């Protein structure tokens, strides 16, 4: 019996090639999208779950302002103090400091940006497998280093050749390769190429200063100790070690623990140099996968239902021959499963073809684990759910036919069948219009963000990191040589460029009783000039005033407002940075607000001081010869830091970095919107084909009686376009609500203009009309003689 069912199902598919192709193409595309999103989602939710002790590992977070997110940066003394004070609760504590260093071996030298300085227990705490070396001892000696597999091959050609070799770091440390680790998996929030002992830096200036925060601390809790129990004891810990500093700063620091597996989805701590994801994006993609699969299933149901009349005699004959209704149901659901199986097989092939592009788009390698159950369970779930969902209604509908009416050819689909079919088309196109609205809104917001005046001049501005001792020690020479080259307008050395790092500091302010928390910038006298900022009160820093270096500072308009001053009133007020030099400085000028943070964040207070903390050189080029100016910068850099490779980026490239996730979201939504409307149009094409075929004789009669091609085209199209128009009306308010919620993630956002919804409706309508017209025009142009002969 089963063999007979399969034969009949295959013959029906082969006999109706056009409908079968539409079925298979729609389902194949829908399943492929679901597979791609499934791989992405499983990777997102698998972050850091491969560590054997992961359920008991936490990252320590520091906070001192309830209005802002906690940060993961702590200072060197925290880890040993935690181990000392809580020996029963904490089994291990490992510090991780992210660095970039010049590493050389022979004539090979690279500016390595993924160097971890850690405690010796790093590989014992985390399950990063070692190809060579022992996890317990590999970082025991200060003069040791562990490379990952790719880095070992880059320096030494093979893993075996790497062991025992000595590399030089920053011209001062000789480090022997004592181990080689496998490359860090894509689902790890940490990412390193080299790991070295943090013991090499414990005697550096500032390492053991409690307020000098520059590293992460991971702790392993005893399995009998809960996170809440330990957190309740942290206030005593902070009072013990930070009590004097907190009293001096007028601040209250606290500590919390973040589970290892929660770090990836933790609200991104500013510039913590680890991977972060957004759950909202994941849920958006899950929703898109479900919606696209639903559209594909609706196609199947619609096209199977409209073929019911054609198959009615088959059903009638089967019933007369003794077929039971449940046998017929099995037959038709079996056909649905066969189509789904074929589509799944094609989807896997299509997925394998698309994976290189997909990996490039995501920016990491997303491997398909064919040797693990999840992928097969997912495919089985798709086959069962889609096969049953897509085949259930047609199966029950067809199996209910009266055999007498079916054999007489008097069977009609009826109003209820038409209503259901039109309702499904409405649902299909509502989803499509919703996705198109989402795409247009996101594109419009990204365009708004990109074109918005940020309050500073980002054009033709080059950023060069001050990230090694050579460039740091000779930074003033570097700046002077650039300004004397004739190729640049100005150069400023600062702690963070717009879109870069701006730490929160605590200040005492004249006339204020409470400590004032503000973002901080430490820059030289050319800061305002280089960024093109506007001074709205007072004056800029000036070399003509000898006291500006030690006694002056600038603030932005928001800082003045939050302090309760007008820009003019703020001039002359003293401000003292309690976290740094504890020295009073006078406000000599107020600059107009500029968006130094992401446009997802509200404007914040900013204090600009000439205090020393230089991390980046911002170079404003003269217009005209950018290529020549870059060559000059490279030559000067090579003179002051000859062994370091020259690396730079443009300030306007910060946009792509800051909004990388949103840009990816826009691209993915655009692609999926296109696929959704294409699949929906496949179904509409099938409906148009059916309508044209069923009205062949009517069209012939109308043409004989004088109807024009345009009239016949309108006749066929109007009924099919009604549900499309209704779909746009339904989708508009839903689209408005969804995109209004999405825009709330931006502090600065565009309006939801009426033309966005009109454009989405017009695009959908035109695509639907073109789809219908392909068959309608063909039917309208057919020879009426042939039409009248057909029955």
ABEGO torsion letter per residue (X at the ends): XAAAAAAAAAAAAAABAAAAAAAAAAAAAAAAAAAAAAAAAAAAAABGAABAAAAABBBBBBBABAABBBBABBBAAAAAAAAAABAAABABBBBBBBBBBBBBBEABBBBBABBBBBBAAAAAABBBBBABEBAAAAAABAABBBBBAAAAAAAAGBAAAABGBBBBBGGABBBBBABBBBBBBAABABBBABBBBAAAAAABBGAABAABBABBBBBBBBAABBAAAAAAAAAAAAAAAAAAAAAAAGBBBBBBBBBAAAAAABBBBBGAGBBBBBAAAAAAAAAAAAAAAAAAAAAAAAAAAAAAAAAAAAAAAAAAAGBBAAAAAAAAAAAAAAAAAAAAAAAAAAAAAAAAAAAAAAGBBBBBBAABAAAAAAAAAAAAAAAAAAAAAAAAAAAABBAAAAAAGABBAEAAAAAAAAAAAAAAAAAAAAAAAAAAAAAAAAAAAAABBAGBBABGBBBBBBABAAAAAAAAAAAAAAAAAGABABBBBBABBBGBBBBBBBBBBBGBABBBBBBBBBBBAAAAAAAGBBBABEBBBBAABAAAAAABBBBBAAAAAAAGBBAAAABGBBBBBAABAGBBBBBABBBBBBBABBAABBBBBBBBBABBBBABBBBBBBBGBAAAAAAAAAAAAAAABAABBBBBBBAAAAAAAAAAAAAAAAAAAAAAAAAAAAAAAAAAAAAAAAAAAAAAAAAAAAAAAGBBAAAAAAAAAAAAAAAAAAAAAAAAAAAAAAAAAAAAABABBBBBBAAAAAAAAAAAAAAAAAAAAAAAAAAAABBAAAAAABX
